[in-house]
Amino acid sequence: MANDSAPLTATILEIQRFSTEDGPGIRSTLFFKGCPLRCAWCQNPESISAAPQLQWTETRCIGCGLCIGLCPEKALARGTDGIVIDRRICTACGACSRECPSTAMNMLGTTWERDELLQEALADRAYFATSGGGVTLSGGEPAMQAPFAVALLGRLQEAGIHTALDTSGQCAQKTLEALLPHADMVLYDIKEIDPDRHKMLTGVSNDAILANLVFLSRYMETHATPAELWIRTPIIPDATACDDNIRGIGRFIASELGGAVGRWELCSFNNLCAGKYRRLGMDWPFRESPLMSQKRMEELVEIAAGAGVDRGRVRWCGPVRMEER
């Protein structure tokens, strides 16, 4: 039964419909805003902050300058390359975005009421039924808004919708435990097996993440839900894309998680997010990094399988660069 005493609102970054990458079938993925990690390669930097953020998109701007006059904090000005946002004084009030005629100014992060978001997700239930899909809660990190997420997942299950929780595992064990009964499956990230490197690359150690994953695998032995667990590892050049990391993660899966893992996805680096960093006024250390090659991704799959994980459960996904034959 869904918890009616849970918070009625949450900050949602985006609703992505017709997704085929966040669980089985055709899905609607609800991206929650706010993340406890600071991954150096983050593909969704707009999801890190829990607060709404202002974004200016150059290709949409018609140069009218209306936004500049509307800003109560005088945080907007014309620059050589377009509108400049002084983020030291911008309060993300939304005055400019509400009146922007071309939607060049827009807010990242919207407050949704629980029942309103539920109905928005249920609008695509016909596609879920025919494809074996459902709704995935992703982020950011849904566990940062756990009471709302628990209630929403419960309502979705009551409506007969397959639910998935996409999580980094960086949360209190009791928070994870509250979410699990309402998630038909879990997509769980293991980014880096070495705790020191994990802290260097993400800002936190992986101690809680790995402990929560072991807890999850034991939980699945005695509970009907979650019924599926997929592990996902981002393959980032000069970061996680090394033999020792994949081998170490594979050994951890084989020795600590038993048969709980149905799939291990090696997700290749994607550099299409560079524009997001630019629009948010953020630097991105991976802006010059190339895509992984298909050959290298296939090599990592074999290393993963060689570490003791069933070869049929390991696969790679994502973009790769074209190579001369």
C-alpha positions, 0 to 999 in steps of 0.5 A: 500500500502506498504511503499517503503521509509521504511528501506530496511534491518532488523536484523532477529534472525530466520525464523521458518517454519511450526509453529502451535503456533503463530496464526491459521494454519501453519505459518512461524514465523519471529523472529526480534532481539531486545527487550525492556523488560528483562523478568527474565524467557525469553525463547529466551535470544538471542533475547534480544540484537538488535545486532548480537551475537556470539554463540558456540555450544559444541555438534557441535565442533570438537575441531580443534581450527581454530576459535581461530587463526582467531579471530582478537580481540583474544577473543577466547581461549580453556577452560576446557569445550571447547571454551571460548568467552571473550565477553568483547572484542568480536566484533561479527565480524563473522570471526570465524563463517564464517570459522568454519567447523562444524558450532559450531561457529555461529552468532545469528542475520542476516541482511535481505533485505526486498524483500529478506525476503518477498520472503523467507516467500512467499516460504511457501504460499502453506502451508498457503493456505491449512491450513489457516495459514500465516506469524507471526512477532515475536521477540524479539519485531518487533515494535523495527524495526517498519518501516521495519515491517510495510513495510513487513506486507504490502507487505505480505498483498498485496500478499494475505498472512494472517499476525499476529503481536506478540508483548509485547506492549512496544512501543509508541502508534503511533508505534503500530498504524502504525503497526495495519492496516497491521496485520490481527491479533495481539498476545499480551502479558500480563505477570503481572497485578501489575505494581510494580511486572511487573517492578521487573520481566521485567524491565519496568512498564506495564503502556504503555503495558496496555494503548496500549492494550486498545487503540488496542481494541478501534481501532478494533471497527472502523477498519477492521484490525486487525480482531482478538486479542489473549492474551497470558500470560506466566505461570512462577513458583514463578513469574506470576503463582499465582492466584491473577495475573491471576484473575487480568488479567482476570478482566482487559480483562473483564472490559477493552477490551470488546469483542475484545479478541478471545482467552486467552492463558496461556502458561506454563513455558518451561525450554528447553532454559537453554542451550541458556543461557549457550552458551551466557554466561548468568545466568538464575534464573529459571534453577532449576524451574520445569515445571508446572503440568497439574492440576495447569494449569487447575486450572489457566484456571478456575480462569481465567474464574471465573474472567469474561472471557468467559470459551470457550476463555481461554485455556492453552498450552505448556509442563507440567510435568508428575505426578503420578496418 
